[in-house]
Amino acid sequence: MPAADPHRLNGFKRVLSLVLSALFAVLGVLGFQQTGDAVQLLLFLGLSLLSIGVVHLLFSLIERILNSLDNEK
């Protein structure tokens, strides 16, 4: 059974991480097609994977803040 999501952030987190990751991947592929530089492609693909982690971390922190505000009430 999935964990409760009282603030309904999981959908936003999933969509934002997918869009940001796809953006960096597309930029990497387009840059590789223009320059032929494989290092540039690998850097952008790594940045794409890193962006998923950063978005998940930020949303986890936001959820902790919202939960602490709920507990104060």
mmCIF file of the N, C-alpha and C atoms, coordinates in Angstrom:
data_MODEL
# 
_entry.id   MODEL 
# 
loop_
_atom_site.group_PDB 
_atom_site.id 
_atom_site.type_symbol 
_atom_site.label_atom_id 
_atom_site.label_alt_id 
_atom_site.label_comp_id 
_atom_site.label_asym_id 
_atom_site.label_entity_id 
_atom_site.label_seq_id 
_atom_site.pdbx_PDB_ins_code 
_atom_site.Cartn_x 
_atom_site.Cartn_y 
_atom_site.Cartn_z 
_atom_site.occupancy 
_atom_site.B_iso_or_equiv 
_atom_site.pdbx_formal_charge 
_atom_site.auth_seq_id 
_atom_site.auth_comp_id 
_atom_site.auth_asym_id 
_atom_site.auth_atom_id 
_atom_site.pdbx_PDB_model_num 
ATOM 1   N N  . MET A 1 1  ? 0.844  -1.170 0.000   1.00 0.00 ? 1  MET A N  1 
ATOM 2   C CA . MET A 1 1  ? 0.000  0.000  0.000   1.00 0.00 ? 1  MET A CA 1 
ATOM 3   C C  . MET A 1 1  ? 0.896  1.243  0.000   1.00 0.00 ? 1  MET A C  1 
ATOM 4   N N  . PRO A 1 2  ? 0.682  2.184  -0.939  1.00 0.00 ? 2  PRO A N  1 
ATOM 5   C CA . PRO A 1 2  ? 1.529  3.369  -0.986  1.00 0.00 ? 2  PRO A CA 1 
ATOM 6   C C  . PRO A 1 2  ? 1.320  4.272  0.226   1.00 0.00 ? 2  PRO A C  1 
ATOM 7   N N  . ALA A 1 3  ? 2.346  5.037  0.523   1.00 0.00 ? 3  ALA A N  1 
ATOM 8   C CA . ALA A 1 3  ? 2.274  5.957  1.663   1.00 0.00 ? 3  ALA A CA 1 
ATOM 9   C C  . ALA A 1 3  ? 1.239  7.042  1.398   1.00 0.00 ? 3  ALA A C  1 
ATOM 10  N N  . ALA A 1 4  ? 0.670  7.555  2.465   1.00 0.00 ? 4  ALA A N  1 
ATOM 11  C CA . ALA A 1 4  ? -0.340 8.602  2.344   1.00 0.00 ? 4  ALA A CA 1 
ATOM 12  C C  . ALA A 1 4  ? 0.304  9.873  1.793   1.00 0.00 ? 4  ALA A C  1 
ATOM 13  N N  . ASP A 1 5  ? -0.460 10.592 0.997   1.00 0.00 ? 5  ASP A N  1 
ATOM 14  C CA . ASP A 1 5  ? 0.007  11.838 0.406   1.00 0.00 ? 5  ASP A CA 1 
ATOM 15  C C  . ASP A 1 5  ? -1.031 12.917 0.683   1.00 0.00 ? 5  ASP A C  1 
ATOM 16  N N  . PRO A 1 6  ? -1.052 13.446 1.922   1.00 0.00 ? 6  PRO A N  1 
ATOM 17  C CA . PRO A 1 6  ? -2.118 14.379 2.293   1.00 0.00 ? 6  PRO A CA 1 
ATOM 18  C C  . PRO A 1 6  ? -2.068 15.700 1.533   1.00 0.00 ? 6  PRO A C  1 
ATOM 19  N N  . HIS A 1 7  ? -0.902 16.091 1.053   1.00 0.00 ? 7  HIS A N  1 
ATOM 20  C CA . HIS A 1 7  ? -0.784 17.374 0.355   1.00 0.00 ? 7  HIS A CA 1 
ATOM 21  C C  . HIS A 1 7  ? -0.823 17.214 -1.162  1.00 0.00 ? 7  HIS A C  1 
ATOM 22  N N  . ARG A 1 8  ? -0.946 16.000 -1.621  1.00 0.00 ? 8  ARG A N  1 
ATOM 23  C CA . ARG A 1 8  ? -1.032 15.662 -3.044  1.00 0.00 ? 8  ARG A CA 1 
ATOM 24  C C  . ARG A 1 8  ? 0.144  16.229 -3.852  1.00 0.00 ? 8  ARG A C  1 
ATOM 25  N N  . LEU A 1 9  ? 1.335  16.004 -3.358  1.00 0.00 ? 9  LEU A N  1 
ATOM 26  C CA . LEU A 1 9  ? 2.530  16.501 -4.030  1.00 0.00 ? 9  LEU A CA 1 
ATOM 27  C C  . LEU A 1 9  ? 3.179  15.465 -4.939  1.00 0.00 ? 9  LEU A C  1 
ATOM 28  N N  . ASN A 1 10 ? 2.833  14.189 -4.776  1.00 0.00 ? 10 ASN A N  1 
ATOM 29  C CA . ASN A 1 10 ? 3.499  13.149 -5.562  1.00 0.00 ? 10 ASN A CA 1 
ATOM 30  C C  . ASN A 1 10 ? 3.282  13.320 -7.056  1.00 0.00 ? 10 ASN A C  1 
ATOM 31  N N  . GLY A 1 11 ? 2.090  13.718 -7.451  1.00 0.00 ? 11 GLY A N  1 
ATOM 32  C CA . GLY A 1 11 ? 1.820  13.927 -8.872  1.00 0.00 ? 11 GLY A CA 1 
ATOM 33  C C  . GLY A 1 11 ? 2.651  15.065 -9.436  1.00 0.00 ? 11 GLY A C  1 
ATOM 34  N N  . PHE A 1 12 ? 2.707  16.174 -8.699  1.00 0.00 ? 12 PHE A N  1 
ATOM 35  C CA . PHE A 1 12 ? 3.511  17.313 -9.133  1.00 0.00 ? 12 PHE A CA 1 
ATOM 36  C C  . PHE A 1 12 ? 4.986  16.945 -9.200  1.00 0.00 ? 12 PHE A C  1 
ATOM 37  N N  . LYS A 1 13 ? 5.436  16.207 -8.196  1.00 0.00 ? 13 LYS A N  1 
ATOM 38  C CA . LYS A 1 13 ? 6.840  15.801 -8.139  1.00 0.00 ? 13 LYS A CA 1 
ATOM 39  C C  . LYS A 1 13 ? 7.191  14.927 -9.338  1.00 0.00 ? 13 LYS A C  1 
ATOM 40  N N  . ARG A 1 14 ? 6.331  13.986 -9.639  1.00 0.00 ? 14 ARG A N  1 
ATOM 41  C CA . ARG A 1 14 ? 6.577  13.074 -10.751 1.00 0.00 ? 14 ARG A CA 1 
ATOM 42  C C  . ARG A 1 14 ? 6.615  13.817 -12.083 1.00 0.00 ? 14 ARG A C  1 
ATOM 43  N N  . VAL A 1 15 ? 5.641  14.702 -12.294 1.00 0.00 ? 15 VAL A N  1 
ATOM 44  C CA . VAL A 1 15 ? 5.561  15.432 -13.562 1.00 0.00 ? 15 VAL A CA 1 
ATOM 45  C C  . VAL A 1 15 ? 6.741  16.384 -13.715 1.00 0.00 ? 15 VAL A C  1 
ATOM 46  N N  . LEU A 1 16 ? 7.055  17.134 -12.665 1.00 0.00 ? 16 LEU A N  1 
ATOM 47  C CA . LEU A 1 16 ? 8.151  18.096 -12.745 1.00 0.00 ? 16 LEU A CA 1 
ATOM 48  C C  . LEU A 1 16 ? 9.488  17.400 -12.971 1.00 0.00 ? 16 LEU A C  1 
ATOM 49  N N  . SER A 1 17 ? 9.727  16.303 -12.291 1.00 0.00 ? 17 SER A N  1 
ATOM 50  C CA . SER A 1 17 ? 10.995 15.596 -12.481 1.00 0.00 ? 17 SER A CA 1 
ATOM 51  C C  . SER A 1 17 ? 11.085 14.997 -13.880 1.00 0.00 ? 17 SER A C  1 
ATOM 52  N N  . LEU A 1 18 ? 9.977  14.511 -14.412 1.00 0.00 ? 18 LEU A N  1 
ATOM 53  C CA . LEU A 1 18 ? 9.977  13.963 -15.765 1.00 0.00 ? 18 LEU A CA 1 
ATOM 54  C C  . LEU A 1 18 ? 10.236 15.051 -16.797 1.00 0.00 ? 18 LEU A C  1 
ATOM 55  N N  . VAL A 1 19 ? 9.565  16.186 -16.661 1.00 0.00 ? 19 VAL A N  1 
ATOM 56  C CA . VAL A 1 19 ? 9.725  17.277 -17.627 1.00 0.00 ? 19 VAL A CA 1 
ATOM 57  C C  . VAL A 1 19 ? 11.145 17.833 -17.583 1.00 0.00 ? 19 VAL A C  1 
ATOM 58  N N  . LEU A 1 20 ? 11.661 18.077 -16.391 1.00 0.00 ? 20 LEU A N  1 
ATOM 59  C CA . LEU A 1 20 ? 13.005 18.631 -16.260 1.00 0.00 ? 20 LEU A CA 1 
ATOM 60  C C  . LEU A 1 20 ? 14.060 17.648 -16.769 1.00 0.00 ? 20 LEU A C  1 
ATOM 61  N N  . SER A 1 21 ? 13.889 16.387 -16.455 1.00 0.00 ? 21 SER A N  1 
ATOM 62  C CA . SER A 1 21 ? 14.823 15.375 -16.922 1.00 0.00 ? 21 SER A CA 1 
ATOM 63  C C  . SER A 1 21 ? 14.792 15.254 -18.445 1.00 0.00 ? 21 SER A C  1 
ATOM 64  N N  . ALA A 1 22 ? 13.595 15.257 -19.009 1.00 0.00 ? 22 ALA A N  1 
ATOM 65  C CA . ALA A 1 22 ? 13.466 15.172 -20.467 1.00 0.00 ? 22 ALA A CA 1 
ATOM 66  C C  . ALA A 1 22 ? 14.067 16.400 -21.141 1.00 0.00 ? 22 ALA A C  1 
ATOM 67  N N  . LEU A 1 23 ? 13.902 17.568 -20.535 1.00 0.00 ? 23 LEU A N  1 
ATOM 68  C CA . LEU A 1 23 ? 14.467 18.791 -21.099 1.00 0.00 ? 23 LEU A CA 1 
ATOM 69  C C  . LEU A 1 23 ? 15.989 18.697 -21.188 1.00 0.00 ? 23 LEU A C  1 
ATOM 70  N N  . PHE A 1 24 ? 16.634 18.268 -20.112 1.00 0.00 ? 24 PHE A N  1 
ATOM 71  C CA . PHE A 1 24 ? 18.091 18.151 -20.136 1.00 0.00 ? 24 PHE A CA 1 
ATOM 72  C C  . PHE A 1 24 ? 18.546 17.067 -21.116 1.00 0.00 ? 24 PHE A C  1 
ATOM 73  N N  . ALA A 1 25 ? 17.800 15.973 -21.201 1.00 0.00 ? 25 ALA A N  1 
ATOM 74  C CA . ALA A 1 25 ? 18.169 14.914 -22.139 1.00 0.00 ? 25 ALA A CA 1 
ATOM 75  C C  . ALA A 1 25 ? 18.051 15.403 -23.582 1.00 0.00 ? 25 ALA A C  1 
ATOM 76  N N  . VAL A 1 26 ? 16.977 16.118 -23.887 1.00 0.00 ? 26 VAL A N  1 
ATOM 77  C CA . VAL A 1 26 ? 16.789 16.638 -25.248 1.00 0.00 ? 26 VAL A CA 1 
ATOM 78  C C  . VAL A 1 26 ? 17.867 17.663 -25.579 1.00 0.00 ? 26 VAL A C  1 
ATOM 79  N N  . LEU A 1 27 ? 18.172 18.547 -24.628 1.00 0.00 ? 27 LEU A N  1 
ATOM 80  C CA . LEU A 1 27 ? 19.238 19.525 -24.866 1.00 0.00 ? 27 LEU A CA 1 
ATOM 81  C C  . LEU A 1 27 ? 20.576 18.832 -25.112 1.00 0.00 ? 27 LEU A C  1 
ATOM 82  N N  . GLY A 1 28 ? 20.834 17.760 -24.391 1.00 0.00 ? 28 GLY A N  1 
ATOM 83  C CA . GLY A 1 28 ? 22.065 17.012 -24.597 1.00 0.00 ? 28 GLY A CA 1 
ATOM 84  C C  . GLY A 1 28 ? 22.127 16.365 -25.966 1.00 0.00 ? 28 GLY A C  1 
ATOM 85  N N  . VAL A 1 29 ? 21.029 15.771 -26.391 1.00 0.00 ? 29 VAL A N  1 
ATOM 86  C CA . VAL A 1 29 ? 20.991 15.118 -27.705 1.00 0.00 ? 29 VAL A CA 1 
ATOM 87  C C  . VAL A 1 29 ? 21.117 16.153 -28.816 1.00 0.00 ? 29 VAL A C  1 
ATOM 88  N N  . LEU A 1 30 ? 20.407 17.272 -28.685 1.00 0.00 ? 30 LEU A N  1 
ATOM 89  C CA . LEU A 1 30 ? 20.502 18.321 -29.706 1.00 0.00 ? 30 LEU A CA 1 
ATOM 90  C C  . LEU A 1 30 ? 21.908 18.910 -29.767 1.00 0.00 ? 30 LEU A C  1 
ATOM 91  N N  . GLY A 1 31 ? 22.519 19.111 -28.622 1.00 0.00 ? 31 GLY A N  1 
ATOM 92  C CA . GLY A 1 31 ? 23.892 19.605 -28.600 1.00 0.00 ? 31 GLY A CA 1 
ATOM 93  C C  . GLY A 1 31 ? 24.860 18.608 -29.203 1.00 0.00 ? 31 GLY A C  1 
ATOM 94  N N  . PHE A 1 32 ? 24.636 17.340 -28.943 1.00 0.00 ? 32 PHE A N  1 
ATOM 95  C CA . PHE A 1 32 ? 25.494 16.301 -29.520 1.00 0.00 ? 32 PHE A CA 1 
ATOM 96  C C  . PHE A 1 32 ? 25.359 16.261 -31.038 1.00 0.00 ? 32 PHE A C  1 
ATOM 97  N N  . GLN A 1 33 ? 24.148 16.445 -31.537 1.00 0.00 ? 33 GLN A N  1 
ATOM 98  C CA . GLN A 1 33 ? 23.949 16.457 -32.987 1.00 0.00 ? 33 GLN A CA 1 
ATOM 99  C C  . GLN A 1 33 ? 24.657 17.643 -33.637 1.00 0.00 ? 33 GLN A C  1 
ATOM 100 N N  . GLN A 1 34 ? 24.711 18.765 -32.937 1.00 0.00 ? 34 GLN A N  1 
ATOM 101 C CA . GLN A 1 34 ? 25.365 19.953 -33.488 1.00 0.00 ? 34 GLN A CA 1 
ATOM 102 C C  . GLN A 1 34 ? 26.889 19.852 -33.429 1.00 0.00 ? 34 GLN A C  1 
ATOM 103 N N  . THR A 1 35 ? 27.409 19.368 -32.312 1.00 0.00 ? 35 THR A N  1 
ATOM 104 C CA . THR A 1 35 ? 28.859 19.398 -32.107 1.00 0.00 ? 35 THR A CA 1 
ATOM 105 C C  . THR A 1 35 ? 29.529 18.045 -32.280 1.00 0.00 ? 35 THR A C  1 
ATOM 106 N N  . GLY A 1 36 ? 28.802 16.964 -32.065 1.00 0.00 ? 36 GLY A N  1 
ATOM 107 C CA . GLY A 1 36 ? 29.403 15.640 -32.117 1.00 0.00 ? 36 GLY A CA 1 
ATOM 108 C C  . GLY A 1 36 ? 30.237 15.327 -30.884 1.00 0.00 ? 36 GLY A C  1 
ATOM 109 N N  . ASP A 1 37 ? 30.092 16.124 -29.836 1.00 0.00 ? 37 ASP A N  1 
ATOM 110 C CA . ASP A 1 37 ? 30.873 15.962 -28.612 1.00 0.00 ? 37 ASP A CA 1 
ATOM 111 C C  . ASP A 1 37 ? 30.150 15.010 -27.658 1.00 0.00 ? 37 ASP A C  1 
ATOM 112 N N  . ALA A 1 38 ? 30.709 13.819 -27.491 1.00 0.00 ? 38 ALA A N  1 
ATOM 113 C CA . ALA A 1 38 ? 30.077 12.813 -26.638 1.00 0.00 ? 38 ALA A CA 1 
ATOM 114 C C  . ALA A 1 38 ? 30.150 13.195 -25.162 1.00 0.00 ? 38 ALA A C  1 
ATOM 115 N N  . VAL A 1 39 ? 31.170 13.946 -24.780 1.00 0.00 ? 39 VAL A N  1 
ATOM 116 C CA . VAL A 1 39 ? 31.293 14.371 -23.383 1.00 0.00 ? 39 VAL A CA 1 
ATOM 117 C C  . VAL A 1 39 ? 30.137 15.292 -23.019 1.00 0.00 ? 39 VAL A C  1 
ATOM 118 N N  . GLN A 1 40 ? 29.786 16.183 -23.933 1.00 0.00 ? 40 GLN A N  1 
ATOM 119 C CA . GLN A 1 40 ? 28.654 17.079 -23.700 1.00 0.00 ? 40 GLN A CA 1 
ATOM 120 C C  . GLN A 1 40 ? 27.368 16.276 -23.523 1.00 0.00 ? 40 GLN A C  1 
ATOM 121 N N  . LEU A 1 41 ? 27.175 15.265 -24.349 1.00 0.00 ? 41 LEU A N  1 
ATOM 122 C CA . LEU A 1 41 ? 25.990 14.414 -24.242 1.00 0.00 ? 41 LEU A CA 1 
ATOM 123 C C  . LEU A 1 41 ? 25.953 13.710 -22.892 1.00 0.00 ? 41 LEU A C  1 
ATOM 124 N N  . LEU A 1 42 ? 27.075 13.149 -22.480 1.00 0.00 ? 42 LEU A N  1 
ATOM 125 C CA . LEU A 1 42 ? 27.119 12.443 -21.198 1.00 0.00 ? 42 LEU A CA 1 
ATOM 126 C C  . LEU A 1 42 ? 26.894 13.386 -20.024 1.00 0.00 ? 42 LEU A C  1 
ATOM 127 N N  . LEU A 1 43 ? 27.422 14.603 -20.109 1.00 0.00 ? 43 LEU A N  1 
ATOM 128 C CA . LEU A 1 43 ? 27.196 15.574 -19.040 1.00 0.00 ? 43 LEU A CA 1 
ATOM 129 C C  . LEU A 1 43 ? 25.719 15.938 -18.926 1.00 0.00 ? 43 LEU A C  1 
ATOM 130 N N  . PHE A 1 44 ? 25.065 16.155 -20.050 1.00 0.00 ? 44 PHE A N  1 
ATOM 131 C CA . PHE A 1 44 ? 23.648 16.501 -20.003 1.00 0.00 ? 44 PHE A CA 1 
ATOM 132 C C  . PHE A 1 44 ? 22.791 15.317 -19.556 1.00 0.00 ? 44 PHE A C  1 
ATOM 133 N N  . LEU A 1 45 ? 23.165 14.101 -19.931 1.00 0.00 ? 45 LEU A N  1 
ATOM 134 C CA . LEU A 1 45 ? 22.422 12.935 -19.457 1.00 0.00 ? 45 LEU A CA 1 
ATOM 135 C C  . LEU A 1 45 ? 22.627 12.746 -17.950 1.00 0.00 ? 45 LEU A C  1 
ATOM 136 N N  . GLY A 1 46 ? 23.835 13.011 -17.477 1.00 0.00 ? 46 GLY A N  1 
ATOM 137 C CA . GLY A 1 46 ? 24.079 12.972 -16.036 1.00 0.00 ? 46 GLY A CA 1 
ATOM 138 C C  . GLY A 1 46 ? 23.299 14.051 -15.307 1.00 0.00 ? 46 GLY A C  1 
ATOM 139 N N  . LEU A 1 47 ? 23.236 15.237 -15.902 1.00 0.00 ? 47 LEU A N  1 
ATOM 140 C CA . LEU A 1 47 ? 22.451 16.326 -15.329 1.00 0.00 ? 47 LEU A CA 1 
ATOM 141 C C  . LEU A 1 47 ? 20.970 15.976 -15.320 1.00 0.00 ? 47 LEU A C  1 
ATOM 142 N N  . SER A 1 48 ? 20.543 15.247 -16.327 1.00 0.00 ? 48 SER A N  1 
ATOM 143 C CA . SER A 1 48 ? 19.153 14.794 -16.390 1.00 0.00 ? 48 SER A CA 1 
ATOM 144 C C  . SER A 1 48 ? 18.829 13.871 -15.220 1.00 0.00 ? 48 SER A C  1 
ATOM 145 N N  . LEU A 1 49 ? 19.717 12.945 -14.939 1.00 0.00 ? 49 LEU A N  1 
ATOM 146 C CA . LEU A 1 49 ? 19.510 12.038 -13.806 1.00 0.00 ? 49 LEU A CA 1 
ATOM 147 C C  . LEU A 1 49 ? 19.614 12.776 -12.479 1.00 0.00 ? 49 LEU A C  1 
ATOM 148 N N  . LEU A 1 50 ? 20.547 13.706 -12.394 1.00 0.00 ? 50 LEU A N  1 
ATOM 149 C CA . LEU A 1 50 ? 20.713 14.486 -11.172 1.00 0.00 ? 50 LEU A CA 1 
ATOM 150 C C  . LEU A 1 50 ? 19.486 15.347 -10.894 1.00 0.00 ? 50 LEU A C  1 
ATOM 151 N N  . SER A 1 51 ? 18.864 15.860 -11.946 1.00 0.00 ? 51 SER A N  1 
ATOM 152 C CA . SER A 1 51 ? 17.686 16.715 -11.760 1.00 0.00 ? 51 SER A CA 1 
ATOM 153 C C  . SER A 1 51 ? 16.530 15.941 -11.131 1.00 0.00 ? 51 SER A C  1 
ATOM 154 N N  . ILE A 1 52 ? 16.419 14.661 -11.440 1.00 0.00 ? 52 ILE A N  1 
ATOM 155 C CA . ILE A 1 52 ? 15.369 13.843 -10.821 1.00 0.00 ? 52 ILE A CA 1 
ATOM 156 C C  . ILE A 1 52 ? 15.585 13.793 -9.307  1.00 0.00 ? 52 ILE A C  1 
ATOM 157 N N  . GLY A 1 53 ? 16.819 13.549 -8.905  1.00 0.00 ? 53 GLY A N  1 
ATOM 158 C CA . GLY A 1 53 ? 17.128 13.496 -7.480  1.00 0.00 ? 53 GLY A CA 1 
ATOM 159 C C  . GLY A 1 53 ? 16.918 14.822 -6.777  1.00 0.00 ? 53 GLY A C  1 
ATOM 160 N N  . VAL A 1 54 ? 17.294 15.914 -7.437  1.00 0.00 ? 54 VAL A N  1 
ATOM 161 C CA . VAL A 1 54 ? 17.136 17.241 -6.831  1.00 0.00 ? 54 VAL A CA 1 
ATOM 162 C C  . VAL A 1 54 ? 15.664 17.575 -6.650  1.00 0.00 ? 54 VAL A C  1 
ATOM 163 N N  . VAL A 1 55 ? 14.843 17.269 -7.653  1.00 0.00 ? 55 VAL A N  1 
ATOM 164 C CA . VAL A 1 55 ? 13.406 17.545 -7.547  1.00 0.00 ? 55 VAL A CA 1 
ATOM 165 C C  . VAL A 1 55 ? 12.795 16.713 -6.423  1.00 0.00 ? 55 VAL A C  1 
ATOM 166 N N  . HIS A 1 56 ? 13.167 15.444 -6.329  1.00 0.00 ? 56 HIS A N  1 
ATOM 167 C CA . HIS A 1 56 ? 12.636 14.597 -5.258  1.00 0.00 ? 56 HIS A CA 1 
ATOM 168 C C  . HIS A 1 56 ? 13.077 15.111 -3.886  1.00 0.00 ? 56 HIS A C  1 
ATOM 169 N N  . LEU A 1 57 ? 14.321 15.563 -3.782  1.00 0.00 ? 57 LEU A N  1 
ATOM 170 C CA . LEU A 1 57 ? 14.807 16.110 -2.520  1.00 0.00 ? 57 LEU A CA 1 
ATOM 171 C C  . LEU A 1 57 ? 14.044 17.382 -2.141  1.00 0.00 ? 57 LEU A C  1 
ATOM 172 N N  . LEU A 1 58 ? 13.865 18.278 -3.094  1.00 0.00 ? 58 LEU A N  1 
ATOM 173 C CA . LEU A 1 58 ? 13.141 19.519 -2.811  1.00 0.00 ? 58 LEU A CA 1 
ATOM 174 C C  . LEU A 1 58 ? 11.703 19.252 -2.390  1.00 0.00 ? 58 LEU A C  1 
ATOM 175 N N  . PHE A 1 59 ? 11.039 18.343 -3.085  1.00 0.00 ? 59 PHE A N  1 
ATOM 176 C CA . PHE A 1 59 ? 9.658  18.050 -2.729  1.00 0.00 ? 59 PHE A CA 1 
ATOM 177 C C  . PHE A 1 59 ? 9.565  17.324 -1.390  1.00 0.00 ? 59 PHE A C  1 
ATOM 178 N N  . SER A 1 60 ? 10.571 16.530 -1.046  1.00 0.00 ? 60 SER A N  1 
ATOM 179 C CA . SER A 1 60 ? 10.580 15.899 0.276   1.00 0.00 ? 60 SER A CA 1 
ATOM 180 C C  . SER A 1 60 ? 10.708 16.951 1.366   1.00 0.00 ? 60 SER A C  1 
ATOM 181 N N  . LEU A 1 61 ? 11.566 17.944 1.132   1.00 0.00 ? 61 LEU A N  1 
ATOM 182 C CA . LEU A 1 61 ? 11.708 19.027 2.103   1.00 0.00 ? 61 LEU A CA 1 
ATOM 183 C C  . LEU A 1 61 ? 10.431 19.853 2.210   1.00 0.00 ? 61 LEU A C  1 
ATOM 184 N N  . ILE A 1 62 ? 9.803  20.133 1.084   1.00 0.00 ? 62 ILE A N  1 
ATOM 185 C CA . ILE A 1 62 ? 8.540  20.882 1.097   1.00 0.00 ? 62 ILE A CA 1 
ATOM 186 C C  . ILE A 1 62 ? 7.474  20.106 1.856   1.00 0.00 ? 62 ILE A C  1 
ATOM 187 N N  . GLU A 1 63 ? 7.430  18.799 1.640   1.00 0.00 ? 63 GLU A N  1 
ATOM 188 C CA . GLU A 1 63 ? 6.437  17.984 2.337   1.00 0.00 ? 63 GLU A CA 1 
ATOM 189 C C  . GLU A 1 63 ? 6.695  17.963 3.849   1.00 0.00 ? 63 GLU A C  1 
ATOM 190 N N  . ARG A 1 64 ? 7.968  17.923 4.244   1.00 0.00 ? 64 ARG A N  1 
ATOM 191 C CA . ARG A 1 64 ? 8.287  17.973 5.677   1.00 0.00 ? 64 ARG A CA 1 
ATOM 192 C C  . ARG A 1 64 ? 7.852  19.298 6.287   1.00 0.00 ? 64 ARG A C  1 
ATOM 193 N N  . ILE A 1 65 ? 8.059  20.389 5.556   1.00 0.00 ? 65 ILE A N  1 
ATOM 194 C CA . ILE A 1 65 ? 7.639  21.704 6.055   1.00 0.00 ? 65 ILE A CA 1 
ATOM 195 C C  . ILE A 1 65 ? 6.127  21.758 6.190   1.00 0.00 ? 65 ILE A C  1 
ATOM 196 N N  . LEU A 1 66 ? 5.417  21.270 5.179   1.00 0.00 ? 66 LEU A N  1 
ATOM 197 C CA . LEU A 1 66 ? 3.953  21.279 5.242   1.00 0.00 ? 66 LEU A CA 1 
ATOM 198 C C  . LEU A 1 66 ? 3.442  20.400 6.376   1.00 0.00 ? 66 LEU A C  1 
ATOM 199 N N  . ASN A 1 67 ? 4.080  19.252 6.588   1.00 0.00 ? 67 ASN A N  1 
ATOM 200 C CA . ASN A 1 67 ? 3.675  18.378 7.692   1.00 0.00 ? 67 ASN A CA 1 
ATOM 201 C C  . ASN A 1 67 ? 3.926  19.037 9.044   1.00 0.00 ? 67 ASN A C  1 
ATOM 202 N N  . SER A 1 68 ? 5.037  19.754 9.166   1.00 0.00 ? 68 SER A N  1 
ATOM 203 C CA . SER A 1 68 ? 5.303  20.429 10.440  1.00 0.00 ? 68 SER A CA 1 
ATOM 204 C C  . SER A 1 68 ? 4.304  21.554 10.678  1.00 0.00 ? 68 SER A C  1 
ATOM 205 N N  . LEU A 1 69 ? 3.875  22.224 9.624   1.00 0.00 ? 69 LEU A N  1 
ATOM 206 C CA . LEU A 1 69 ? 2.853  23.262 9.777   1.00 0.00 ? 69 LEU A CA 1 
ATOM 207 C C  . LEU A 1 69 ? 1.511  22.654 10.165  1.00 0.00 ? 69 LEU A C  1 
ATOM 208 N N  . ASP A 1 70 ? 1.205  21.470 9.619   1.00 0.00 ? 70 ASP A N  1 
ATOM 209 C CA . ASP A 1 70 ? -0.037 20.781 9.986   1.00 0.00 ? 70 ASP A CA 1 
ATOM 210 C C  . ASP A 1 70 ? -0.011 20.345 11.447  1.00 0.00 ? 70 ASP A C  1 
ATOM 211 N N  . ASN A 1 71 ? 1.157  19.914 11.920  1.00 0.00 ? 71 ASN A N  1 
ATOM 212 C CA . ASN A 1 71 ? 1.271  19.451 13.304  1.00 0.00 ? 71 ASN A CA 1 
ATOM 213 C C  . ASN A 1 71 ? 1.160  20.592 14.305  1.00 0.00 ? 71 ASN A C  1 
ATOM 214 N N  . GLU A 1 72 ? 1.462  21.808 13.887  1.00 0.00 ? 72 GLU A N  1 
ATOM 215 C CA . GLU A 1 72 ? 1.367  22.956 14.791  1.00 0.00 ? 72 GLU A CA 1 
ATOM 216 C C  . GLU A 1 72 ? -0.077 23.350 15.068  1.00 0.00 ? 72 GLU A C  1 
ATOM 217 N N  . LYS A 1 73 ? -0.980 22.995 14.182  1.00 0.00 ? 73 LYS A N  1 
ATOM 218 C CA . LYS A 1 73 ? -2.388 23.402 14.340  1.00 0.00 ? 73 LYS A CA 1 
ATOM 219 C C  . LYS A 1 73 ? -3.071 22.652 15.444  1.00 0.00 ? 73 LYS A C  1 
# 
